[in-house]
């Protein structure tokens, strides 16, 4: 049974991936710095599956922590979800985004190289595409320069991974570009519960429904039947299952 590490695994997407991995009979290891999540999500997953998750609190910016983790845990593949992810916040705090997302990812890649872990699934974003590209987007659509620091970190990390594969062909890397995941596991016991003021729309709507926060709606002149904006969403469980499918594909590569 393969051992899978999820960085940022207590977060919204990471926790749903962990749930689907346990359902698919993988061993799941998680580390997270808990900056925007808590370990309660893991307790819920263990209750839903009847299986244990190995968890350590740690930060991808801490090289010593990463080296010690890989030294003591036999990992077959890494699913890299750890990273800051709010567009507006990245404009206000660009240094924090470059430090956490890029330096943290470089540290992770370095630790993986040191301990011969050469299989990686990177949680990227559709924000990497050029804003002038026609919809719908495809994998072959043009990559842009990035409209904000968050987008630029994702683009840079993708380029780093591409260069690593060219220099070391024994790497197997899958990059998944997506945005706007919503919903929760059908059990309704696992969902999106960020700390502080949410950066995503759905938790804001939920909090407004319970009168714990006000929700402002802007814009009424979009080119739509009623003038309101339209956004595309992907269900988080479908996204998690997509990670499982990607994992099964990457594990077939015996390099």
N, C-alpha and C positions, 0 to 999 in steps of 0.2 A: 504494500500500500504506500503510495507516494506521499511525501511530506511537502506541504505547500505553505509558504510564508506569505501572509498578507500584511504589507506595511500600511499603516493607517486603518487597520482592520476593525476598529471599534466604531468608525464613522458610519454614515448613512449607507453609502454604497458598499464599503468594505464589509460591514456586518451582514448585508444581504448576500454578498458573495460567499462569506464564510458559511452561512446557512445552507446554500445550495451545494457547496463543496462537501459538507458533512453528509448531506442527503445522498451525494454521489460516492460516498465511502472513501474520501481522502482524509488524511491526517492534516489538521489545520493548526498552524502556528501564527500568532499575531503579535506584532508590537506596535505601539501607538504612544504618542506623548500626551494624549488626552486633552489637547488644547481646545478641541471643539466637540468632544464626545465623552462618554464615560463607560465604565465596564459593565454597567447594567445590561447593555445590549448583548454582551456575551453570555450573561446568566440566562437571558431569554432564549438565546440560540441553544444553549445546552439543555434547557427545559423542553424545547420543541423537538430536539433530535435525540435526547438521551445520551449524548456523547460529550466528551470533554474537549475543551480548547486550551491549548498551551498559550498563555499570555504573559508578556513582559512589558512593563512601561519603559519606553525608550524613545530616543529622537534620532532621526536619520542624519542630523547634523553632528552627532557625536560619533566620531570614527572609532573610538575605543569601544563604545557600546556595540557598534556593528561588528567589529572584528571578534569580540568576545561571543556575540550571539552566533555567528556563523562557525566559530571554532567549536561550540558546544552543541550545535543543532545540525543534524544532517538534512539539509534542504535540497529538494529536487527541482523546485521552480519557485520563483518569486512573482507575486502579483503586486505591483507597485501602485498603491492608492494614496500614499501619504503625500500631502501637499496642501498649501493654501489655495483657495479656489474662488474667491469672490472678486468679480471684476472691479466694482466700485472701491473696495478696500485696497485692491492692488494699486489703484491710482493714488490713493492717499498714503500708502505704505510700500512704495516700490522696492526699497532695500530689503524689507522683510520677505517679500515674495521672491526676489532673486536669490537671497541667501537660503531660504528654506527649500524652495523648489529645485533650484539648480545645484547649489552646493550639496544639499542633502542627497540629490540623485547621484551626483558624482561620487559621494562617499559610499552610497549603496553599491554602485557599480564596482568601485574599487574593492570593497569587501567581498563581493561575489567573485571577482577575478582571483582574489587571494585564496579563496577556498573552493575554486573550481565549480562554482554554480553558474552555469551558462545558459539558463533558460529563464526568460523574463517576459511578463505581460505588463505593458505599461498603460495605465489609465490616463489617456490623453483627452483631447477635447476637440469638438468640431469648430471651436473658435480659431483654430489654426488656419482655416481656409480663408482665401481672399474675399473680402467683403463684397467685391464686385462680381463674384462668380454667380452664374445663373442657378436657380433652384430647379430641381432638387440637386443636392450635392452628391458627388461620387468619390470613391477612393482616389480617383485620378484627377479630381478637381485641383485647381492651382492653390498652392499654399501661399498665404499672404505674409506681410511683414509683422502683423500683430497690432491691433488697435490699442492695446493696453498692456501693462506689465504682466498681468496674468497670462494673456495669450502669448506674449513673447517668451515667457518661461516654458510654456508647452512646446513652442516651435523649437527653441534651443535644445530642450531635452531630446526631442525627436531627432534632431541633427546629430547630437552626441551619440545616440543609440545607432543611427545609421553609420556613422564613422567607425564605431566599435565593431559592428558586424563586418565592415569592409576589411578592417585590420585583423580581425579574429573570426574567420569563417565558422568556427565551431560554436559560436553563439547562435541561439535560436530566440528571436524576439518578435513578439506580436504587439502592435500598437492599436489600441481601440479608441477611435475618435467619436465622441458622443456629447450631447448636452441635454439639459432639461429632464433628468430622471425624476419621476414622481411616484407616489403611491406607497404601498407597504406590503409586506408578506400577507397572504390571504388569511393567516391566523389573526391579523390585526394586533398582534402583540409586539411586532417589530416595525419601526417606522423611522421618520426623520425627526430628531429631537436635538437640534443644535443648542449650544450655549449662547447666552446673550441674545442680541437682536438677530433674527434669521436673515440670511442673505438670499434665500430662495423664496419664491412666491407662495408655494403651498403651505409651509409652516406658518407664514404670515397670515394666510387665510384661516388656518386652523385656530390660531391665537385670536384673530378678530372674531371668529365664531363664538369663542368662549369669553369674549369681552376682556381679554387680557392685553390686547394691543389694538390700535387703530390702523386701518388699511386705507391708504390713499390711492385712488385710481385716476390716472392721467390719460388724456387723449380720447377724442371722440370723433375724429375726422379721418380715420384710416380708410383705405380703399377696400372696405368689407361691407356686407349687407347692412349691418347696424352701426357701422362707424367705429366699432371697438377693435382692439388689436387681436390678432390670432397668433398663437404660438404652438409649435409642435412639441409633444412630450413623448417620452418612452417610459414604460413601466419599469420600476426598479427591479422587479423579479425577473422580467425578460432580460434586462441588462445583466443581472447576476448569472442567469443561465447562459448568456452569451460568453461570459468569462469562463464558465465551466467547459463549454464547447471549444473555446480557444485553448484552454489548458489541455484537453484531451488531444487536440491537434498537435500542440507543441511537444507533448510527451512522446508522441510517435517518432519524433526525431531523435535518433539514438546517438547523435554526435556528442 
